[in-house]
Amino acid sequence: MSERILVIEDEERIAEFIERGLVFEGYRVDVAHDGQTGLSIARETPPDMAIVDWMLPGMEGIQVCERLRAATQIPIIMLTAKGEVQDRVRGLDAGADDYLVKPFAFEELLARIRALFRRSTPSSRPEVLTFTDLMLDTGTHRATRGGRIIDLTAKEYELLELFMRHPRQVLTRELIFDRVWSYDFGGESNIIEVYIRYLRQKTEAENEPRLLHTVRGFGYVLREEEE
């Protein structure tokens, strides 16, 4: 059975462009031109993925994304003309899995869709990853350090899981972009630094020794603090 994709886009020309292309590719598509209608469709006919425009009448795409994320774990792609890093971070923190800036090529949208469906397909049984006193449960997406619960956003979890699966290995920015975001924000973007800072603040909240280290000129590594 082909996947069902919900498109929430108020510009009818863009919505029709996306719908026509997705149907041609074999997806089933539902379209809404405002957030409230989109949420109603999602409740009545649960989609496998949602594509949500940021600027919607009545209810912003950010709010739609937050409500979808509270009710489901489907992949969400946000479409927007907002290209600043802080806007992208806000969208990702609201629960979006990916972010596409208008104007965009339909082929790129398709590639993002395929990548998200691959990532959302369960590939193994849940497990508990451990590094020193840091633990990450891949089933519940809960992290703890020394027994202290750490609340993570979706992107923070994905980034921490990547490091926990590759302890003591230096991970380059390019690899992190590919594994966590599936695309490059641009060579001058500091979004990785932003999320590394978030993780450090949460994993070091009680003055615990640093585990996420910067390897200047190369990338980042999860390792014990050097004496």
C-alpha positions in Angstrom: 0.0 0.0 0.0 1.4 3.4 -0.9 2.0 5.9 1.8 -0.5 8.7 2.5 0.9 12.2 2.7 -1.0 15.2 4.1 -0.1 18.5 2.5 -1.2 21.7 4.4 -0.4 24.7 2.2 -2.6 27.8 1.7 -1.1 28.8 -1.7 -3.3 26.7 -4.0 -0.8 26.8 -6.9 1.9 25.3 -4.7 -0.4 22.8 -3.1 -1.6 21.7 -6.5 2.0 21.4 -7.8 3.0 19.2 -4.8 -0.2 17.1 -5.0 0.2 16.5 -8.7 3.8 15.5 -8.3 3.3 13.2 -5.4 0.3 11.4 -7.0 2.4 10.9 -10.1 5.1 9.2 -7.8 2.4 6.9 -6.4 1.6 8.5 -3.1 -1.9 9.0 -1.8 -2.4 12.7 -1.0 -4.8 14.8 1.1 -4.7 18.6 0.8 -5.8 21.3 3.3 -5.4 25.0 2.8 -5.4 25.9 6.5 -4.2 24.4 9.7 -7.5 23.6 11.4 -8.7 21.7 8.3 -5.4 19.9 8.1 -5.6 18.8 11.7 -9.2 17.6 11.1 -8.1 15.5 8.1 -5.2 14.1 10.2 -7.6 12.9 12.9 -10.1 11.4 10.4 -7.6 9.9 8.0 -4.2 9.5 9.7 -1.4 10.2 7.3 2.0 8.6 7.1 3.7 12.0 6.6 2.7 15.7 6.7 4.1 18.6 4.7 3.2 21.8 6.5 3.7 25.4 5.3 4.9 27.8 8.0 2.6 30.7 7.0 -1.0 29.5 7.2 -4.2 31.5 7.8 -5.7 31.3 11.3 -3.1 28.9 12.8 0.6 29.1 11.9 2.4 26.0 10.7 4.5 26.0 13.9 1.3 25.4 15.9 0.1 22.8 13.5 3.4 21.0 13.7 3.3 21.1 17.5 -0.2 19.6 17.6 0.7 16.9 15.1 3.8 16.0 17.0 1.8 15.8 20.3 -0.6 13.3 18.7 1.6 11.3 16.4 5.2 10.4 15.5 4.8 10.7 11.7 7.6 12.5 9.8 6.9 16.2 9.3 8.4 18.5 6.7 8.0 22.3 7.0 7.9 24.5 4.0 8.7 28.2 4.4 10.2 31.3 3.0 12.0 31.8 6.3 15.6 30.9 5.8 17.4 32.1 8.9 19.0 29.5 11.1 16.9 30.6 14.2 13.7 30.0 12.2 14.9 26.6 11.2 15.8 25.7 14.8 12.4 26.9 15.9 10.7 24.7 13.3 12.7 21.7 14.3 12.1 22.3 18.0 8.4 22.4 17.3 8.6 18.8 16.1 9.5 19.1 12.4 11.9 16.4 11.1 13.0 18.4 8.0 12.8 21.9 6.7 12.6 23.1 3.0 13.0 26.7 2.0 10.9 28.1 -0.8 11.4 28.1 -3.7 12.4 24.5 -3.9 12.9 21.8 -6.6 10.3 19.1 -6.5 13.1 16.5 -6.9 14.6 17.7 -3.6 11.3 17.4 -1.8 11.0 13.9 -3.1 14.5 13.1 -1.8 13.6 14.4 1.6 10.4 12.4 1.7 12.2 9.2 0.8 14.9 9.9 3.4 12.4 10.5 6.1 10.4 7.3 5.3 13.6 5.3 5.4 14.5 6.8 8.8 11.0 6.2 10.2 11.0 2.5 9.3 11.9 0.4 12.4 15.1 -1.5 11.7 15.9 -3.0 15.0 14.5 -3.8 18.5 14.8 -1.1 21.1 18.0 -1.1 23.1 19.6 0.9 25.9 22.9 2.7 24.8 25.3 3.5 27.6 28.4 5.7 27.8 29.9 6.2 31.3 26.9 7.4 33.4 24.9 8.5 30.3 22.1 6.2 29.2 19.7 6.4 26.2 16.7 4.2 25.7 16.0 3.9 22.0 12.5 2.6 22.7 11.3 5.4 24.9 13.7 8.0 23.6 14.5 8.8 27.2 18.0 9.9 28.3 19.3 9.8 31.8 22.6 10.8 33.4 23.5 9.4 36.8 19.8 8.5 37.1 18.7 12.1 36.3 16.1 12.2 33.5 17.0 14.4 30.6 14.2 15.7 28.4 15.2 15.8 24.7 13.5 17.3 21.6 13.3 15.0 18.5 16.5 16.5 17.0 18.4 16.4 20.2 17.6 12.7 20.6 18.7 11.9 17.0 22.0 13.8 17.5 22.7 12.2 20.9 21.8 8.7 19.5 24.3 9.2 16.7 27.1 10.0 19.2 26.1 7.2 21.5 26.3 4.7 18.6 29.8 6.0 17.8 31.6 6.7 21.1 35.1 8.0 21.0 34.8 8.5 17.2 35.2 12.0 15.8 32.1 12.8 13.7 32.5 15.4 11.0 30.0 18.2 10.4 29.2 16.6 7.0 28.4 13.2 8.5 26.2 14.8 11.2 24.3 16.8 8.6 23.7 13.7 6.5 22.7 11.4 9.4 20.6 13.8 11.5 19.3 16.4 9.0 19.7 14.5 5.7 20.9 17.6 4.0 23.3 20.6 4.4 22.1 23.9 5.9 25.1 25.6 4.2 28.8 25.9 5.0 28.3 29.0 7.1 25.4 27.5 9.2 25.9 27.1 12.9 22.9 24.8 13.5 25.1 21.9 14.7 26.8 24.2 17.2 23.4 25.3 18.4 22.3 21.7 19.1 25.6 20.6 20.6 25.2 23.6 23.0 21.7 22.4 23.8 22.9 18.8 24.6 25.8 20.1 26.7 23.5 22.3 28.7 21.2 19.3 29.4 23.8 16.6 30.0 25.9 19.0 32.2 22.9 20.6 34.1 24.3 19.5 37.5 27.9 20.3 36.7 28.7 16.8 35.5 32.0 16.3 33.5 31.7 17.2 29.8 31.2 14.3 27.4 30.6 16.1 24.1 33.8 17.7 22.9 34.8 19.9 20.0 37.7 18.6 17.9 38.6 21.9 16.2 38.9 21.7 12.5 37.4 18.2 12.4 34.0 17.9 14.2 32.8 16.5 17.5 33.3 13.4 19.7 31.7 11.7 22.6 34.4 10.8 25.1 35.4 11.1 28.7 36.9 14.4 29.8 40.6 14.4 29.6 42.6 14.8 32.8 
